[in-house]
Amino acid sequence: MQILITLDHVIEKIFRGNMNKSILYDYFDSIANELLSEFESSRLQKSSQDIGDNRESFINNFLKDCLPTKFHFGKGEIWDNKENKTGQLDIIIVREDAPKLYFGSRNAYLGEGGLCSY
């Protein structure tokens, strides 16, 4: 939910507040509406795990479509060189050449290779 609100907030502040509408306005407005629609549809499910997995999936798909192919998307933890561990993160974006510690479906990524997480 936080990502959708943030995306809508960005559209509102950058594009709708300007007298001259950016050429990207219609694109981002359309994308925000699609994401919001998928978010609302996911509320129909009962299982919080299913709801969370589906929301994670459509956000991941959006990011994969928009970001360069040099990024890898994963889930798991981020560890740094001071032995700090984040705990579970649903979306982690790292450089494609960043090493990971393989544990199965949820891995550990080194903080130095991580770009962002949610």
N, C-alpha and C positions, 0 to 999 in steps of 0.2 A: 504494500500500500504506500509506503513512504516513497518509493521510486516513482510511482504514478503521480503522486501529489507534487513531487519535485519537478517532474517533467512538465506538468500542467503549469506550475508556478513559473518555470523558465519561459514557457510560451507566452504566458500572460505578461510578464515583465519586459521581455525583449521585443516581442512582436506586436502585441495588442496595444502597448503603450506608445508606440511610434505612430506619428501621423502618416508617414510613408511606409506602407506595409512591405516587409522584406519578401523577396521571392521565395524564401524558405518557409514563410508563415503557413501557407496552405499545406505543405508537406508535413511539417511538424504538428500542425493542428490535426490532420488526418491520422497520423501515427498515435498521437495522444488519445484520440477518440477510440481507435482500435484497441489500444492497451487497456483503456478504461472499460471497454465492453468485455474484454476477456476477463478482467478482474471481477466485474459484476457477475458474469456467468459462473465463475468459479464458486461464488457464494451458494450456489444451488446444491453443492455437495455437502455431505454431513461430516465426513472424516476430515479432521484438521490436517492430518498427514497428506491426504489427497489434495486438499485445497492448497497447502503450502507447496507441494511438488508441482502442481499445475501452474501456479503463479511463478515459481522459479523457472519452469520450462518456457513460458512465453516471454519472460524477461530475457532469459538466456538466448532464445531464438532472435529476439529483436537486436540484442547486442552483437550476436554473431553476424547478423546481416549487415550491420552498420559499421562495425570496426574492421580494420585490416586483418587479413588472414594470418599475420605474424603473431597473433595473440592466441593463447590456449585458455580454454575455460574449464575449470574444475570445481570440485567441492572438497572440503576437508578442513585442514588447519594451516595456519601460517606460523612457522617457527623462525625465530631470529637467532643471531649469533650470541645473544646474551641469555639463551635458554628460555625465552618467553614463548608461550604458545597461546594462540588466540582462542582455542576451543572451536567448535563446529561453525563453519561458514558455508552458506549455501551456494554462493557464487564467488569464485576467485578468478581473477584475470591476471595471467602472467605472460611474460615473453615466451615465444615458442621454444627458445633455446634454454629456458630456465630449468634447472634440475628439480626433480621432485622425489620425495621418499614414498615409494609405493607400498600401500597397505591394503589395497583392494579398490572398492568403489569410492572411498573417501581417503585421499592421500594427504600428505603433509608437503607444503611448499615452502621453500626458503624465502624469507622476507626480502632478501636482496633482489629476487626475481619478480616479486609481486608488484602489480600495478594498481589494483584496487580490489575491494571485496565488499560483499554485502551479506 
